Structures are given as structure tokens and as C-alpha cells.
Amino acid sequence: MAEDSDLEKTEEATPKRLEKAREEGQVARSLELTTFSVMLVAAAGLLFMGADMMDKLMRIMKAGMQMERDLAFQTDLMLNRLYELAFEGLISIAPILFLLLVVAFFAPMLLSGWMFSTKALMPKFDRINPFKGLGRIFSVNSLVELVKAILKTIVIGGVAALVIWHNKEAVMALLAVPVHLGISRTGDFLAMSFLLIVGAMMLVVVIDVPYKIWEHAKQLRMTKEEIRKENKDSEGDPFVKARIRGLQREAARRRMMSEIPKADVIVTNPTHYAVALRYQSNSMRAPKVVAKGVHLLAARIREVAEAHRIPILEAPPLARALYHHAELESEIPEKLYTAVAEVLAYVFQLRRYNEYGGAAPKPPVDVLVPAELDPAQQAV
């Protein structure tokens, strides 16, 4: 029974599996979302650009209906005139065509983002397998598509019928208005009706998009055995991993040591701990820890600090608290603001004394830190 459960696809797909499926062009797609986006933009385009486009097409139609006598006897002139009118007609509808082209290109990215995969274009002979074809016809997915088709027919047909019934008097009134005005009103009526019908398609999209996302996740589900195998493959050789971790630690240590010359002060234990602090009032909200270490690494931090004349202050409780509760390259905890402010005040006074002379500042003694942040006090 345990082996059977391990072979059932009950686990969510791992990031590696999702990335591989994306490379193969297997992503969640919703044709309804793309269709809805294109039709919505088309309806909006007709609503805002339809009047101007209609006027241009009417002028082209009038020009085509007016025939000069010479054109009737010279077919080459008639063809040239036809080309000119066709080109003008194409120019008049070019803005909305370009808009639809852009939307049709970007609409599929709404669900899965940008993706380009040549693997999706490779032929797959199992697609022409008649048995698998029959399986797809009588599958749950086909049933869902049938339900969606029926739903679209009911929703779109019902909304169209309601729109026509609601505007039947306005449609009949078009018979009594001039042709030019009637065409203009008809265009506005069609655009508004189209927009309402497209809006009704949102119900289908709201149902289809979550279903497609769920279906895609279900197709990519993995068995427990597949996950174990993937983890085993990704872990690799333990010796190689240990070597990589060692190199990463060494790189981090070198990067940390390079930040010590930029520090304002080194807080020590004095021999066991060393923490380097840096503070810039114009760019930092609070002081940051740029380096920290214990034992040999602490000694190395002090050596680099002495070589670059960075002030070193002995404050054992503060050094211990900073080492255990402050992350590297992060701001110090708020509970240590007061103690660190006392240290930095001394450092800035010392810097001023070194530049201008005067009375030498006295280093702070017994810098207090909260008992819960000092490991030595907690051990007592």
C-alpha cells in the first residue's frame, strides 16, 4: 500500500518541475481570457474611434459610387481607382487593427507571462493516436469545454436578446431619421451593444481562468518517488557540496574583511569577540554591523582595524550582545540603540580630538545592555 501511495501523483509540482514544464511550453492557457481581451478592446475601439472610422468609410464609399465617364472605357484607370480606395479603406481601419494585433499578442501573457519555447513546436506523434484522441473526446476536460460552450451561448445570446429588446424603439426610430444620422446612431448602438455583450463574457472568464490554473497544476503533480529522486539529483555529491559551501564561506569572509576599513569602531570582549560598526547619518537609519567574529577571526578583525587606525573599544557586554543578536550587514537591534549611541558619541569625540586637539575624551565605562541580550548574564 505504501508503494502504491508513492506512485500516485498527489504532491504539488516542485519549482524545478514547473521550470522544466515552462521550458517545454507547458503553461496555463485560457483561450477565453484572450478572446475576451481582444473583443473588449475591439468594443472600446469601436466606441471611441467608430464615428471617425465610419465617416472615413462613408467618404470612400461615396467616392467609389461616383464614376467618371473616362473610367467606364479604361479598365486600367478603374483598377487604379480601386487600389486607391482599398488603400484608403485600409488606412481608415488601421488604428483599430493595430490595437487588436497588440492585444492579441500580449493577452496570452496575462496568465503565464512571457514565454518562448521551440519545444512546443516539435511534432508529437501521440497526438494523432486514435485511442488517445477518443480518450480526450470523452474526458473531463471535454465535458468542461462543452459546459463552457453552452454557458457562453446562453449568456451571450441572452444578453444580446435583452439589449435588442431594450432598444427596439430606438432601432425602429432610425427609419425616420436621415441616412447619415441613422448610420451614425446605428454605429453607436452596435458599439454599445457589443461592449455589453463582451462584458457578459466576463462570467465565462471568471470561471475558466481558475479552472485552467487548477488543471495545469493537476497535470504537473508529482509522485513522492519523483520528488525524492529530484531531491537526490539536485543534492549531488556531498563532497562537492561541502567544497562549495567552504568556498562560499571564504568569499563571504573576504568580503567582510574588506568592509572593516570602512567601519567607525570595533567593539571587543576584548579577546573572544569583535564586532565592527558603521554609521552614516545621511544614508542609514541605524548603525550596521559590517564584520563580526570570535577567537581567531576576532583577532584578525582587530589586526585589520589597527592597521587602518580604526578605534577599538572594550565593551564586553555590548560585544557579546551584538555578536549574538545583530545580523551581518544589517542594522543593530533597537534595544541596543542607547548602548551603541554612547559608543559612537565617544568615537566622534575622539575623531574631533584627533583633528583639532583639546581635551581627550574618556572612553565609556560599563556600557549597559539589556540582560536578555547578553548571553553571559543569562547564564548566571
N, C-alpha and C positions, 0 to 999 in steps of 0.2 A: 504493500500500500504506500509505503514511504517513497519507493522508486517511482510509482505512478504519479504521486503528487509532485515529485521533482521534474517530471516530464510535461506537466500541464503548464500552459502559459498563463500564469497568474500574477506575475511580477511586472511592475511598470518598467518601461524601457530605460536603460541607463543613458547618460549623456553621450557615451561613445556610440551606442546603438542609434540614437537619434541623429548624431552627426553623420554616421555612415549612410543612414536612410536618406538624409538630405543630399548627400553627395550623389546618390543614385536617383535623385529626382523624386523620391517618395515623400511627399509632404501633404499636409491637409489642404484640400482644394474645395472651394464652394462655387460651382457654376452659377448658382442662384445669386450669390453676392456680386459676382462680376456682371451678370445680366442686369441686376437691379441698379448697380452703379452707372452702367452705360445708359440705361433707359432714364434714370433720374437726371443725369447730366443732359441727355437729349431733350427731356421735357423742359428743363430750366433754360436750355439754349433756345428752344422754340419760343418760350415765354418772353425772353429778353431780346432775342435777335430775330424773332419770327416776322415782326411787322416790317422791318427794314429788308429782310430777305424776300418777303412777299412782294414788296414794291419793286425790287430789282427784277424779280422773275416776271412780274406783270409787264414791265417795260420791255423785257426781252421778248415776251410773247407778242406784244403789240408790234414790235419791230419785225418779228418773224411773219406776222399776218400781213404786213404791208409789203407788197411785191411791186417792184418797178417793172415797166414793160420790157426793158432790156434783159432782165433776169429770166423772163419766160422763154427766151430764144437762145440763151447761152448757159449751158449746164455747168460750165466751169465756174462762172460767176455765182451760180446758185450754190455750188458746193463750198466755195469760199465764204459765202454769206452764212451757210450752215455751220461751218467751222467757227466762224467769229461768234455766232450766237451761242454755240455749245460751250466755247471757252468762257464767254461772259457768264453763262449759267453756272459753270463750274466754279468760277471766281466768287460768285454770289453766295454759294453754299459752302465754300472752302472753310470759312471760320468754324462752322459747327462740325464739319467733317474732321478738321484737325483736332478740335476739342474731344470728339468721340474717340479718335485714334489714341490720343494721350491717355484718356480714361481707360480704354480697353487694354492699354499696355500696363498701366500701374494698378488697376483694380485687383488683379490676382495677388499682388504683393500685400494687400491689406490683411490677409490671413496668415501668410507664411513668409513675408518679407521677400527680398531679392534673392533669386536663386538661378544659377545657370549650370546645367548638367547635361553633358553629351551622352551619359549612360542611359538617360531616359529615351534617347532616340534609337538605341540599339534594338534590332528586331528580337522578339521573343516568340519562339515557335509554340510555346504552351498557350499563347493567346488564340491560336487557331485550332486548338484541341476541341473537338465537338463535345466531348464529355464534360470538360471544364466549362464550355460555353453553356451547356444545359444547366450545369450547377449554378452558374451566375444568373441565369434566367429565373430559376426558382429559389434564389437566395433571399435572405432577409433584406439585403441592400436593394434588390429589385422591388421588393414589396414596399420598402420605404420610398423609392423613387415613384412608384405607382401612386402611393398616397399623396406625395407632393404634387404630382401632376393633377390629380383630382382636386386637391386643395387649391392649386393655382387657378384651375378652371372655374371653380366655384367663386373664389374671392375676386378674381379679375372680372369674370363675367357678371357677377353680382354688382360690383362697383360700377362697371360700365353701364349696366342697365339702370341703376339708380341715378347716375349722372345724366343720362339721356332723358329719363323720365322727369327729373327735377328741372331740366332746361328745355322741355318740349315746347313751351310757349315762346321762349326766346328763339328757338330754331324756326318755328312757324313764322315769327315776326320778320325773319330775314327775307321772306318773299316780298315784303312791302318796301324794302329799302333799296337804294341804288346799288348797282353791281359792285362798284369799287368799295363802298362802305360795307356791303354784305360780305365780300371776300375778306376784308379786314376783320370783321366781327367773327366770321367763321374761323379764321386762323387763331384768334384769341380763345375762342370756345374750344377748339381742338387742343390747343396747347394746355389750357387749364384742365381739361378733361384727362388728357394724357398724364399730366402731373398727378392728379388724384388717383388714377388707376395705378400708376407706378408706386405711389405711396402705399397703396393696398398690398403691394408685393412685399412690403417690409415684414408682414406677418410670416410669409414663407421664409424670408431670410433669417428671421429671428429663430425659427425652428431648424433651418438647415445648417447654419454655421455651428451651433453647439454639437449637433449630431455629427458633422464632418470631423470636428476636433476629437470627439469621443471615438468615432470609428477609426480615425488614424491612430490614436493611442492604443486602441484594442488590437489593431493589426501589428503593431510593433511590440506587443507584450512579449516577455521572455520567460523561459522556464528557469527554475532555480539552478539547474545544472548549467545552463548557458551563462548565467550571472557568475557562478563560481569559476567557470572556465575563463570568462572575460577578465575577472579579477586576477586569476592566476597568470594570464598572459600579460596583463598590464603591470603586475608586480615585478616580473623579470628576475634576473639573478640577484640574490641578496647581497653578494659581494659588490656587484656593480652599484646597487642602490646605496650601500654603505659608503662607497667611494664618492658617489655623487653628493651625498649628504656632507661628507667631510670637506669636499671642495666648496660646497655652498657655505658651510660654517667658516672656512678660511677666508672666502671672499667677503663675507659679512664682517669678519674680524678686521680685515684690512680696511674696509670701508669705514668701520667705526673708528679705527686708529687715525684715519686721515681727517676725521672731524674734531679730534682733540685740540689741534692748534686754534680752532675757531671758538673754543669754549671760553667762558668768563671765569670759571672757578672749578677746582677739583675738590670735592668733599670726600674725606677719607675716614678710616676707622681707628687708627691710622694705617695698619698694615694689612688687614684682611679685606677691606672693602675700599673701592674707589669709584666715584660717580662724577662724571663731567657734566656741568650745566651750562646752558647758553640761553641768553635772553636778549631780545631786540624789541624795544618798546614800540617801534613803529610798524612791526610786522608780526609780532607774536602776542597772543592773548595772555600767555603764561610762560614761564621758563620751561625749556625742554631738556630731556636727558639725551645727550649726544654720544655718550660712551659710559659703560659700566663694566665692572669685573671684580673677581675675587682672587686672592692669593697671587699667583704668578701674573695673571692678567692685570690685576690691580697694580702690582709693582711696575709692570710695563706702562700702564697709563700714567703713573706718577713720573716715570722717566721721560716720557714724551712731553708731559706738562712742564717739567723742569727745563727741558731743552728749549722750549718755546716761551719760557717765563710766564706760565700760567699760574696764578695764585693757587696755593694748596692750603686748604683749611681743615683742621682736625675737628670733626663733629661726629663722633661715633654713632649716637642715636639717629641722627639725620642720615648718615651714610647708609646705615642698615635699612632704614625705612625707605629711602629712595631706591636702593637696590632691589628690595623685595616687592615694592608696590608701584614703581614707576616703570612703564614700558620704554624700551629704547626708541628714540626718535619720536617720542610722544610727550605731551605736556604732563607736568607733575600733578599728583592728586590735589584736590582743593584743600584737603586737611593739612597739607604741608606748605600752603602758601605763606603763612606767617613765618615759619622757620626759615624757608628759603629767602623770603624778603629780607630777613635780618642778615643772612649771609651775603646777599647781593648788595645790600647797603654798605657793608664793610668793604666789599670788593670795589665798589665805585668810589668810596672814600680813599681807598688805597691807591686807586688809579689816579685820582686827583692829586694825592700827596706826591706820587712819583713824578707827575708833570710839573706841579707848581711849588712843591715843598710845603713847609708849615709843620703843624703838629701831626705826628704819625698816628693814624687811627689804631685803636686797640681791637684785636680780633674778638669776636663774640665768644663768650664762655657759657657752657651748659645750654646749648641750643635745645629748646624743648620741642618734642614732637608728641602727638597723641599716643598713649600707651598701647592702643590696639594696632598701631602701625610699626612698633618696634619689637622685633622678634625676641630680643633679649629680655624686655620687660614682660612679655607674655610667658616666657619660660620660667620666670620667678614664681 
